[in-house]
Amino acid sequence: MYKYLFYDTIRLNRSAGGVLNVSDLLLKRMQLCKGDRIQPVSELHPRLFGVARRLKISRFLVEILVYNYHRLRSLFTGEQVFSLFPNYFLPFTLFGRHRDSIVIVHDLQYKVYPEYFSRTKRLWLDWCLWRAAHSHADVVFISRSSQHDFERHFKHCEHATVIFNPVDATRAPATAAPAAVAATAPTGTAAVGERYLIASYHYYPHKNFIGTLKLFERMKQAGLVDWLDITGNGAAEVKKMADALGPEISSCVRHRGLVSRKELTQLYCGATAFISLSAFEGFNLSAAEAATLGVPLLLSDIPVHRELFGGYAFFVGSEHCDLAELSQYLADHREMQPAWLHAEACAPGTVARRYLTLKREAVALAGAVQ
């Protein structure tokens, strides 16, 4: 049995968003795995965590204090403790080069879109990722595309691994999605059985939501769909962009806001397709959730989408894509109902076990060498 400290200090950053959701799901599933002991830092040091939250102390400082405390403790007790850091940062320490650590690198958005980040933040990320590249830690990338982006700017890591994000999506036993969608729909939305695209909104311009609206407009005019349903924040922004396309389109765009996991699953399952025309992604969790549920995907033609959804999705090279081909894809998907190739690799239990085998393999190799 091995002991792991899971640095859920990412919870101290309220703007962590998707990274926080992935971290929470990974922690939960790792704790369900038998044979190892997984302890979140927030539970092991509740007073420190509470003070940090109350005084708004940086998670980086908390991680530095906790990590070095346990490194010192291990030197005196001889107990082997592994540490998992779910978002790029390895604490500063005088005790080795993090051979006992796992750190997750999600993406390098700041390199592709530096205008979204302050100079200070960019320098900080450069330094942190440089340190990860030169450490002895297991550096986990959430896609090969993310790893390739990393290696274009930093050296090849000594212990690099690709483990896809955990995807928590399960289709309900009864296929009552359209009725449930109608029941939870805002006033004035369509009746049961209408065709809609489902999309998740994000405020970053590279998410290309304008492109999503324009493709929806073409598909609606061609009679392929009737509605565009949107989840997430940004209702005012969505309305402004939809209004620019005229009332015939804006009246068919429904912003549902933040919905529960159950409602989101129902929306996925009742959709004609999920659409995401983002210009950059490290993984695209929403698309992976939809694919796990068997929903057709309309995706931008970028490397990570090709890596994860090649052979499953329809790739949109531009807003002027061939609608005849798109229509044929949707028809073929309805008839064949293909399974997503990476569904099992992204199952939360599978992902958790892969993380836990990283250090088992390292310990076994070290024993063999000795």
Buried (B, 14 or more C-beta within 10 A) or exposed (E): EBBBBBBBBBBBBEEBEBBBBBBBBBBBBBBEEEEBEBBBBBEBBEEBBEEBBEEEBEBBEBBBBBBBEBBEEBEEEEEEBBBBBBBBBBBEBEEEBBBBBBBBBBBBBBBEBEEEBEEEEBEBBBEBBEBBBBBBBBBBBBBBBBBBBBBEEBEEBBBBBBBBBBBBBEBEEEEBBBBBBBEBBEEEBBEBEBBBBBBBBBEEEBBBBBBBBBBBBBBBEEEBBBBBBBBBBBEEEBEEBBEEBEEEBBEBBBBBEEBEEEBBBBBBBBBBBBBBBBBBBBBBBBBBBBBBBBBBBBBBBBBBBBBBBEEBBBBBEEBEBEBEEBBEBBEEBEEEEEEBEBBEBBBBEBBBBBBBEBBEEBEEEEEEEE
